[in-house]
Amino acid sequence: MALDFTTRQRMEYFGIKPVKSLGQNFLNDLNVVQEIVYCAGITKEDLVIEIGPGLGTMTEKLAACAGHVTAVELDRALIPVLESVLSPYDNADVIQGDILKTDISALISARLAEYKSLKRVKVTANLPYYITTPVIMMLLEDHASEIDSMTFMVQKEVARRMTASPGGKEYGALTVAAGYFSDVKVCFDVPPHCFIPQPAVDSSVIRLEIRKEPPFELDDRDFFFKVVRASFCQRRKMLANSLANAPYLGVARDHAVKCIEHIGKDARIRGETLSPAEFAALSNTILRSR
């Protein structure tokens, strides 16, 4: 029988206390949980990978809607809780491990091979804020071709960064990467009182719909992201200097100036003024002019 308890009741029942070093803030508002599942658009044809299921509050709702749910939890103390909570569901399983060290491709292949009715792969998570960017970038760079969409609870500041426009202080490498791989939408904001313990910041739920086709042509995707990273590494410097100072690019300053001017920009600009498409044009120009 599923434990239809509040988060606080589950914590008391199982003797669980949030671990600060793991960034644990357990979601304690069922309306928010249900809204996240709704925003994720979960159906019986979906394999859902949930990162950091915690006490299983959202995992239950996902299992009720999805074809299959695999929850990946780092904290060993939470595994018995999850196994108990999910015991009524034959379409859910739990893996103990670090998502950044998990072979996600193998996991997806195994589940799709076992459950033939699954057509899509969706990822959900209430991410600990200290690993938000590494997890998102890993999923985008290494697994975008295997995933259809991702719905995350993140710090509100991160949501703003991912949807920022060129020129602002929130615009950066994460914005460009998210926009290249996906169409990013902020679904709704979540105040601190919806968590135990309450975080010091507001949160937002975002959905990343993975693009089937890239938004612009790249001669070399890895080089493109190196150019983007170099451009934001020293935000106060002119773009030409930032590119020349990045040893992994191998671009002299005079070459950088010519390439920037070739795409119709003043060589004195800073990197944060370029749109993702202009970064693409710049990286292609650098490669083609060597």
C-alpha positions in Angstrom: 0.0 0.0 0.0 1.4 3.4 -1.0 2.2 5.7 1.9 -0.1 8.6 1.2 1.7 10.8 3.8 2.9 14.4 3.6 6.6 14.8 3.3 7.0 15.7 6.9 5.0 12.6 7.9 7.3 10.4 5.7 10.4 12.0 7.3 9.0 11.2 10.8 7.8 7.7 9.8 11.2 6.6 8.4 13.4 8.7 10.7 14.8 10.8 7.8 16.5 14.2 8.2 17.6 16.3 5.2 21.4 16.0 4.6 22.8 19.5 4.1 25.9 18.3 2.3 23.7 16.7 -0.4 21.6 19.8 -0.8 18.4 18.1 0.2 15.3 20.2 0.2 12.3 17.9 0.1 9.2 19.2 -1.8 6.3 19.4 0.6 3.4 20.7 -1.6 1.4 18.1 -3.5 -0.2 20.8 -5.7 3.3 21.7 -6.9 4.2 18.1 -7.4 1.1 17.5 -9.5 1.8 20.6 -11.5 5.3 19.5 -12.3 4.0 16.1 -13.5 1.5 17.9 -15.6 4.1 20.3 -17.1 6.3 17.3 -17.9 3.4 15.8 -20.1 3.9 12.3 -18.8 2.1 9.5 -20.7 2.0 5.7 -20.6 4.4 5.7 -23.6 7.1 7.4 -21.6 10.2 6.2 -19.9 10.8 8.7 -17.1 14.2 9.0 -15.4 13.8 10.9 -12.1 17.0 12.3 -10.6 17.0 12.7 -6.9 13.6 11.3 -6.0 14.1 11.9 -2.3 11.2 10.5 -0.3 9.3 9.5 -3.5 6.5 12.1 -3.3 6.8 13.0 -7.0 7.9 9.4 -8.0 4.5 8.1 -7.0 2.7 10.6 -9.2 5.1 9.8 -12.1 4.5 6.1 -11.7 0.8 6.6 -11.9 1.1 8.4 -15.3 4.2 6.9 -16.9 4.9 3.7 -18.7 7.9 3.1 -16.5 9.9 5.2 -14.0 13.5 4.7 -13.0 14.5 6.8 -10.0 18.3 7.5 -9.5 19.0 8.4 -5.8 22.5 9.1 -4.4 21.5 8.9 -0.7 21.6 5.3 0.4 19.5 6.1 3.4 16.6 6.9 1.1 16.6 3.7 -0.9 14.5 1.7 1.7 12.0 4.6 1.8 11.7 4.6 -2.0 11.3 0.9 -2.2 8.5 1.0 0.4 6.7 3.9 -1.2 7.0 2.4 -4.7 6.1 -1.2 -3.7 2.5 -0.9 -5.2 3.9 0.0 -8.6 5.3 -2.7 -10.9 6.4 0.0 -13.4 8.9 1.7 -11.1 12.4 0.8 -10.0 15.2 2.5 -8.0 18.9 2.8 -8.6 21.3 3.9 -5.9 24.0 6.0 -7.5 25.4 9.4 -8.6 23.6 10.5 -11.8 26.9 12.1 -13.0 28.5 8.7 -12.8 25.6 6.7 -14.1 25.7 5.1 -17.6 22.6 6.8 -18.8 22.8 5.5 -22.3 22.9 1.9 -21.1 20.1 2.6 -18.7 17.9 4.0 -21.4 18.7 1.1 -23.8 18.0 -1.5 -21.2 14.6 -0.1 -20.2 13.5 0.5 -23.9 14.5 -3.1 -24.7 12.6 -4.5 -21.8 9.4 -2.4 -22.2 8.5 -2.4 -25.9 5.6 0.0 -25.4 7.8 2.9 -24.4 8.3 5.5 -27.2 9.9 8.5 -25.5 12.4 9.3 -22.8 11.7 12.1 -20.3 13.8 13.3 -17.4 12.4 15.0 -14.3 14.2 16.2 -11.2 14.1 18.4 -8.1 17.9 19.1 -8.5 20.1 20.0 -5.6 21.2 23.5 -6.5 24.9 22.8 -6.2 24.8 20.3 -9.1 22.2 21.9 -11.3 24.4 23.2 -14.0 26.7 20.1 -14.2 23.7 17.8 -14.5 21.9 19.8 -17.1 25.1 20.3 -19.2 25.9 16.6 -19.0 22.4 15.6 -20.2 22.4 18.1 -23.0 25.9 17.5 -24.3 26.0 13.7 -23.9 22.4 12.5 -24.1 20.3 15.1 -26.0 19.8 12.6 -28.9 18.3 10.0 -26.5 16.0 12.3 -24.6 12.7 14.0 -25.6 12.3 16.5 -22.8 13.5 17.4 -19.4 11.5 19.1 -16.6 13.5 20.4 -13.6 13.0 22.3 -10.4 15.9 24.7 -10.3 17.0 27.9 -8.6 15.1 30.8 -10.0 18.3 32.5 -11.0 19.3 29.5 -13.1 16.0 29.6 -14.9 16.6 33.2 -15.7 20.1 32.5 -17.0 18.8 29.7 -19.2 16.2 32.0 -20.8 18.2 35.3 -20.9 18.6 37.5 -23.9 22.1 38.6 -25.3 23.7 41.5 -23.6 22.4 41.1 -20.0 24.4 39.9 -17.0 22.4 36.7 -16.8 23.2 35.7 -20.4 26.1 33.2 -20.6 27.4 29.9 -21.8 24.5 28.0 -20.1 22.0 30.1 -22.0 23.7 29.4 -25.3 24.0 25.6 -24.6 20.4 25.3 -23.5 19.1 27.2 -26.5 21.2 25.2 -28.9 19.9 21.8 -27.7 16.4 22.7 -26.6 13.5 25.1 -26.5 13.5 26.3 -22.9 10.3 27.4 -21.1 9.8 28.6 -17.5 6.6 26.9 -16.3 6.1 28.5 -12.9 7.8 29.7 -9.8 7.9 27.9 -6.4 8.4 29.8 -3.1 10.7 28.6 -0.3 7.8 27.5 2.0 7.0 24.6 -0.3 10.2 22.8 0.8 11.6 21.1 4.0 13.9 22.7 4.9 13.1 26.0 3.3 15.9 27.1 0.8 17.1 30.7 1.0 16.0 31.4 -2.6 13.0 31.1 -4.8 12.8 28.2 -7.3 11.4 27.7 -10.8 10.2 24.7 -12.8 11.6 24.7 -16.3 10.9 22.4 -19.2 13.4 21.8 -21.9 12.0 20.4 -25.1 14.9 18.8 -26.9 15.3 19.9 -30.5 15.2 17.3 -33.2 17.2 19.5 -35.5 19.9 22.1 -34.5 18.8 25.7 -34.8 21.9 26.6 -36.9 24.7 24.9 -38.9 27.9 24.2 -37.1 31.1 22.9 -38.7 32.4 21.6 -35.4 30.1 21.5 -32.3 32.9 20.9 -29.8 34.8 23.9 -31.2 31.6 26.0 -31.1 31.3 25.4 -27.4 35.0 26.1 -26.8 34.4 29.5 -28.5 31.4 30.2 -26.3 33.2 29.1 -23.1 36.2 31.4 -24.0 33.9 34.3 -24.8 32.3 34.2 -21.3 35.4 33.3 -19.3 36.5 36.9 -19.0 33.3 38.9 -19.4 34.8 42.4 -18.9 37.3 41.8 -21.7 36.8 42.5 -25.4 35.8 39.4 -27.3 39.0 39.4 -29.4 41.2 39.3 -26.3 39.1 36.6 -24.7 39.5 34.4 -27.7 43.2 35.0 -28.0 43.7 34.3 -24.3 42.1 30.8 -24.6 45.0 28.4 -25.3 42.6 25.6 -26.3 41.4 27.7 -29.3 44.8 28.4 -30.8 43.6 31.8 -32.2 45.9 34.8 -32.4 44.3 38.2 -31.6 44.6 39.6 -35.1 42.9 36.5 -36.5 40.2 36.9 -33.9 39.7 40.5 -34.9 39.3 39.6 -38.6 36.8 36.9 -37.9 34.7 39.1 -35.6 34.6 41.8 -38.3 33.9 39.1 -41.0 30.5 38.4 -39.2 29.7 42.1 -39.3 30.6 43.0 -35.7 32.9 45.6 -34.2 36.1 44.0 -33.0 35.7 45.9 -29.7 32.6 44.1 -28.6 32.3 41.8 -25.6 31.2 38.2 -26.0 27.9 38.5 -24.1 26.5 40.7 -26.9 26.5 37.9 -29.5 23.4 35.8 -30.1 23.8 32.0 -30.2 23.5 32.1 -34.0 26.3 34.8 -34.2 28.5 32.6 -32.0 27.9 29.8 -34.6 28.9 32.1 -37.4 32.0 33.2 -35.5 33.1 29.6 -34.7 32.5 28.5 -38.3 34.5 31.6 -39.6 37.4 30.9 -37.4 37.6 27.3 -38.5 37.2 28.1 -42.2 39.8 30.8 -42.2 42.7 28.8 -40.7 
